Every structure is written in C-alpha cells, then in structure tokens.
C-alpha cells in the first residue's frame, strides 16, 4: 500500500482509518518528518520518501 501524507499527520489519531501502519509499503511525505521517525519506519520494512 502507498500512503501519501504530510508530516503533520504522523502520530495523530483520526476518526476514519483505512488500514494499519504495518500495511503501508511506501510512505511519501514532506521534509517535516524527523529522521528518527523515518528510520523507525524503515526498520519496520516501510520505504520512506521525503519530497
């Protein structure tokens, strides 16, 4: 699954959910995602692209 979300969405709980974070193969986000958070996601098997 590909997720396109700005960094402000990271760590937030929302009313609607379409899947678990573990379902995401590729996250495309902005440069506001911290390097530590990106590394943690990559260690979990997710590819992270900061555009």
N, C-alpha and C positions, 0 to 999 in steps of 0.2 A: 504494500500500500504506500502511496506517496501522500505526504501531508505538506501543504503549503500554509504556513502560519507565521505571523510576525512574532518577534521575541517577547512581546508583552503578554502573549497567550501562555507562555511557559509557566508551569506551576499553578495555573488557575483552574478552578473547578467551575464547570458550566452546566446549565440546565440540560442541554442535549448532548449526547455522546454517540459517536458513530463506531467506536472501537477502542480497544486498549492501546496504550502507547507501545506495547510489545508487538502489536500488529503492524507497526509502521516500519517500512524498509528504508525509506528515504524521506528526510525532513529538509525542506527548503525554507530558509528563514532569513532574517536580516542580521546585520553585524552586531546587534544588541545582545545576542545570546552569548553568555560568558564562555570563555574557552574551557573552563572546568565542566560546565553543563554539557557542552558539545562533546568533550572527551568521555564523559559518563555515558552519554547516549551511544557513542561509537563503540565503547566497550561492551555495550548491550547488543551490538550487532547492527545498529542503525547507521546508515550513511547520512552525514550532515553536510549540507551545502549552505554556506552563508553568503548571500548575494548583496 
